[in-house]
């Protein structure tokens, strides 16, 4: 019984070894066939003047963020919603900004009242100047009269017709009139200086008004920025923040996809990338819908190799260089099938290396806008 058990164990071990070896052979055979098929496909494409590469559907992503820090008050959209350019997608809390605006408006009102006040002061100072100028004129006339009287007294004093006392009184009267004129002129100069000071106060008050207006304008900009708007048409991909959360300045609130700018990124080796024309025709076939052929145009060919070997010395090594290429779908076609546009879907892109090449039958009937 022991010998039969040992024999049975040996048979089982041999069977497992045989099965494992058979599996390796099958896997190797499948790998060889896949490689052979791929090689034949590349050769066929080269013969047809075509090239192809695997890739995934991508679209331009836009992060909608808060410009200033604050609390998120509301999110007006949900994941998957389509939005249009200018549509409000979220709102920030504006209570603090509203209070700041009321404060700035009060300062503006006070500054405007200040302008009226200092303008009335200017008017008052100008009236004082006119009065001072009139006083100067009046005192100048009195001075002239006193000087004439003194002149007559001097002439009469020579003949003894006027007493010395009268002559002294006339001299004193001239000196007093001259002093009065000087005082009036000083008062006039003071009123002119007061007018200059009041005019400067008007300019300062007007500058205060402009500063208050600028503050209000800035706050209004901040209030408008509290309404987060979609910069272009697209679809909401995911939400980053929820209402009630405090968002930092520049903090993301949600992410949208520009479904009008959709493309597939793929890679081609050096020889094929060098022959790929910018703006050349392309065809995209998605794994999820192989029955549809999506027309596209080559919009980008990288000028830097993505996979570079450590040493590039031989022609064979240089062929290992791979360049990133982008095939963009037309916006008109995307608008027609906008509900079906999804990023991340894998597929294959075919491009014409020779503009005169013909598309094979499987790629000759693409979707139309």
C-alpha positions in Angstrom: 0.0 0.0 0.0 2.9 2.4 0.8 4.5 1.7 -2.6 1.2 2.4 -4.4 0.8 5.6 -2.5 4.3 6.7 -3.4 3.7 5.9 -7.1 0.5 7.9 -6.9 2.3 10.9 -5.5 5.0 10.7 -8.2 2.2 10.6 -10.9 0.6 13.7 -9.4 3.8 15.6 -9.3 4.5 14.6 -12.9 1.1 15.8 -13.9 1.5 19.2 -12.3 4.9 19.6 -13.9 3.4 18.7 -17.3 0.5 21.0 -16.9 2.8 23.9 -15.8 5.1 23.3 -18.8 2.1 23.1 -21.1 0.8 26.4 -19.7 4.2 28.1 -20.3 4.2 26.8 -23.9 0.7 28.2 -24.4 1.5 31.6 -22.9 4.7 31.8 -25.0 2.7 30.8 -28.1 0.1 33.5 -27.5 2.8 36.1 -26.8 4.5 35.2 -30.1 1.2 35.3 -32.0 0.4 38.7 -30.5 3.8 40.0 -31.3 3.6 38.6 -34.8 0.2 40.2 -35.3 1.4 43.5 -34.0 4.4 43.3 -36.3 2.2 42.5 -39.3 -0.2 45.3 -38.4 2.7 47.8 -38.2 4.0 46.6 -41.5 0.5 46.9 -43.0 0.1 50.4 -41.7 3.5 51.4 -42.9 2.6 50.1 -46.4 -0.7 52.1 -46.3 1.1 55.2 -45.1 -0.6 55.0 -41.7 0.6 54.7 -38.1 -1.3 54.1 -34.9 -0.8 54.1 -31.1 -2.8 53.4 -28.0 -4.1 56.2 -25.8 -6.9 57.5 -23.6 -9.4 60.2 -24.2 -8.5 63.4 -22.3 -10.0 66.9 -22.0 -8.8 70.2 -20.7 -9.4 70.4 -16.9 -10.2 73.7 -15.2 -10.0 74.2 -11.4 -12.5 76.8 -10.2 -11.0 78.3 -7.0 -11.8 81.1 -4.6 -9.6 84.2 -5.1 -9.8 85.2 -1.5 -10.1 83.2 1.7 -13.6 82.7 3.1 -16.4 80.3 3.9 -18.1 78.5 1.1 -21.8 79.4 1.3 -23.3 77.3 -1.5 -22.5 75.0 -4.4 -25.0 75.5 -7.2 -24.1 72.4 -9.3 -23.5 68.7 -8.9 -21.0 66.3 -10.3 -21.9 65.4 -13.9 -23.8 68.6 -14.5 -23.2 70.6 -17.7 -22.4 74.2 -17.2 -22.2 77.2 -19.6 -19.6 80.0 -19.6 -20.5 82.6 -17.0 -22.9 80.3 -15.1 -22.6 80.7 -11.3 -21.4 77.4 -9.9 -20.7 78.3 -6.3 -21.0 81.2 -3.9 -18.7 82.4 -1.1 -20.0 83.9 2.2 -20.2 87.8 1.7 -21.3 88.9 5.2 -17.9 90.4 6.1 -17.4 92.0 2.7 -20.9 93.5 2.9 -20.0 95.1 6.2 -16.8 96.4 4.8 -18.7 97.9 1.9 -21.2 99.7 4.2 -18.2 101.1 6.2 -16.6 102.3 3.0 -19.8 103.9 1.9 -20.1 105.7 5.2 -16.6 107.0 4.8 -17.4 108.2 1.3 -20.4 110.1 2.6 -18.3 111.7 5.3 -15.6 112.6 2.8 -18.2 114.3 0.5 -19.5 116.3 3.4 -15.9 117.2 4.2 -15.6 118.6 0.6 -18.6 120.8 1.1 -17.3 122.0 4.5 -13.9 123.0 3.2 -15.4 124.6 0.1 -17.5 126.8 2.4 -14.3 127.7 4.3 -12.7 128.7 1.0 -15.6 130.9 0.3 -15.4 132.4 3.7 -11.6 133.0 3.3 -12.2 134.7 0.0 -14.8 137.0 1.6 -12.3 137.8 4.3 -9.7 138.6 1.6 -12.1 141.0 -0.1 -12.8 142.7 3.2 -9.0 142.9 4.0 -8.4 144.3 0.5 -11.1 147.0 1.1 -9.5 147.8 4.4 -6.1 148.2 2.8 -7.6 150.5 0.2 -9.5 152.6 2.9 -6.4 152.9 5.0 -4.3 153.8 2.0 -6.6 156.7 1.2 -6.4 157.9 4.9 -2.6 157.6 4.7 -2.6 159.7 1.5 -4.8 162.3 3.1 -2.6 162.5 6.2 0.5 162.9 4.0 -1.1 165.8 2.1 -2.1 167.5 5.3 1.4 167.0 6.6 2.8 168.5 3.4 0.6 171.6 3.8 1.5 171.9 7.5 5.2 171.8 6.6 4.8 174.6 4.1 2.8 176.7 6.5 5.2 176.1 9.3 7.9 177.9 7.4 5.9 181.1 7.6 4.9 180.5 11.1 1.2 180.1 10.3 1.1 176.6 11.9 2.2 175.7 15.4 4.7 173.0 16.2 2.0 171.1 18.0 -0.2 171.0 14.8 2.9 169.9 12.8 3.6 167.1 15.3 0.0 166.0 15.2 0.0 165.7 11.5 3.3 163.7 11.5 1.7 161.3 14.1 -1.4 161.0 12.0 0.7 160.0 9.0 2.7 157.5 11.0 -0.5 156.0 12.4 -2.1 155.8 8.9 1.0 154.0 7.6 0.9 151.5 10.4 -2.8 150.9 9.8 -2.0 150.2 6.1 0.7 147.8 7.0 -1.6 146.0 9.4 -4.3 145.8 6.7 -1.8 144.5 4.2 -0.6 141.9 6.6 -4.2 140.8 7.3 -4.8 140.6 3.5 -1.7 138.4 3.2 -3.0 136.2 6.0 -6.4 135.8 4.3 -4.6 134.8 1.0 -2.6 132.2 2.9 -5.8 131.0 4.5 -7.4 130.6 1.1 -4.4 128.5 0.0 -4.7 126.3 3.1 -8.5 125.9 2.5 -7.9 125.0 -1.2 -5.4 122.3 -0.1 -8.0 121.0 2.3 -10.5 120.7 -0.6 -7.9 118.7 -2.6 -7.3 116.5 0.4 -11.0 116.0 0.9 -11.5 115.1 -2.8 -8.6 112.6 -2.6 -10.4 111.1 0.4 -13.5 110.7 -1.7 -11.5 109.1 -4.5 -9.9 106.7 -1.9 -13.3 105.8 -0.5 -14.6 105.2 -4.0 -11.6 103.0 -4.9 -12.2 101.0 -1.7 -15.9 100.5 -2.6 -14.8 99.4 -6.1 -12.3 96.9 -4.7 -14.9 95.5 -2.3 -17.4 95.2 -5.2 -14.8 93.3 -7.2 -14.3 91.0 -4.2 -18.1 90.6 -4.0 -18.3 89.6 -7.6 -15.4 87.2 -7.2 -17.5 85.6 -4.4 -19.7 84.3 -7.2 -17.6 81.6 -8.7 -18.4 81.3 -12.4 -17.6 78.8 -15.1 -15.0 80.3 -17.5 -16.3 78.2 -20.4 -18.8 75.5 -21.3 -18.0 72.2 -19.7 -19.1 69.4 -17.4 -18.5 69.2 -13.6 -16.1 66.4 -12.9 -15.9 66.5 -9.1 -16.4 68.8 -6.1 -13.5 69.6 -3.9 -15.2 71.6 -1.1 -18.7 71.5 0.4 -20.8 74.4 1.8 -19.7 75.5 5.2 -16.1 74.7 4.7 -13.5 77.5 4.9 -11.5 77.8 1.7 -8.1 79.4 1.6 -7.1 82.0 -1.0 -6.7 80.1 -4.2 -8.3 77.0 -2.7 -10.1 74.7 -5.2 -13.9 74.4 -5.0 -14.7 72.2 -8.0 -13.2 70.9 -11.2 -14.8 71.0 -14.7 -13.9 69.5 -18.0 -14.0 71.5 -21.1 -15.9 69.0 -23.3 -15.3 71.3 -26.3 -11.5 70.5 -26.1 -11.2 66.7 -26.2 -8.2 64.8 -27.5 -6.4 61.5 -27.3 -2.7 61.4 -26.4 -0.6 58.5 -27.9 3.0 57.7 -28.7 4.8 56.9 -31.9 8.5 56.0 -32.5 10.9 58.4 -34.1 10.5 57.4 -37.7 6.7 57.7 -37.6 6.6 60.8 -35.3 8.9 62.6 -37.7 6.5 61.9 -40.6 3.3 62.9 -38.7 2.1 66.3 -40.0 0.6 68.9 -37.6 -3.0 69.3 -38.7 -2.9 65.9 -40.4 -5.9 63.6 -40.5 -6.5 61.1 -37.7 -9.0 58.5 -36.7 -9.9 57.5 -33.1 -11.5 54.1 -32.3 -12.5 53.6 -28.7 -12.4 50.2 -27.1 -15.9 50.8 -25.6 -17.4 51.6 -29.0 -15.3 50.0 -31.8 -18.1 50.4 -34.3 -17.7 54.2 -34.3 -14.8 56.0 -36.0 -14.1 59.4 -34.6 -12.4 61.9 -36.9 -9.7 64.1 -35.5 -6.7 66.2 -36.4 -3.1 66.1 -35.1 -2.8 69.2 -32.9 0.5 68.5 -31.2 3.8 66.6 -31.7 6.2 66.7 -28.8 9.7 68.0 -29.5 11.1 65.9 -26.6 11.3 62.1 -26.6 9.3 60.6 -23.8 11.2 57.3 -23.5 14.9 57.8 -24.1 17.5 54.9 -23.7 20.6 55.6 -21.6 22.8 55.6 -24.7 21.8 56.6 -28.2 24.4 55.5 -30.6 23.0 53.3 -33.3 20.0 53.7 -35.6 18.3 50.8 -33.9 18.6 52.5 -30.5 17.3 55.7 -31.9 14.2 53.9 -33.1 13.3 53.3 -29.4 12.7 56.9 -28.9 8.9 57.6 -28.5 7.3 61.0 -29.0 4.0 62.1 -27.5 1.3 63.1 -30.1 -2.1 64.5 -29.6 -5.1 64.1 -31.9 -7.9 66.6 -31.2 -11.6 66.0 -31.9 -13.4 68.8 -33.7 -15.6 71.0 -31.4 -18.6 70.7 -33.8 -18.6 66.9 -33.5 -18.3 67.2 -29.7 -21.3 69.5 -29.5 -23.4 66.9 -31.3 -22.3 64.0 -29.0 -21.7 66.1 -25.9 -23.7 63.7 -23.6 -21.5 60.8 -24.7 -18.2 62.6 -24.2 -16.2 60.8 -21.4 -12.6 61.1 -20.5 -10.4 58.2 -19.6 -11.7 55.8 -22.2 -8.9 53.8 -23.8 -8.7 53.4 -27.5 -6.4 53.6 -30.5 -5.5 56.6 -32.8 -4.6 56.2 -36.4 -2.8 58.9 -38.3 -1.8 59.5 -41.9 1.9 59.6 -42.5 1.3 60.2 -46.2 -1.4 62.7 -47.1 -2.1 60.8 -50.3 -2.7 57.5 -48.4 -6.2 56.1 -48.4 -8.0 55.1 -45.2 -8.8 51.3 -45.0 -12.5 50.3 -45.2 -12.8 50.0 -41.4 -11.8 53.7 -41.0 -13.2 55.2 -44.1 -16.6 56.2 -42.6 -16.1 58.4 -39.6 -18.8 60.2 -37.6 -20.0 63.5 -39.0 -20.9 66.7 -37.0 
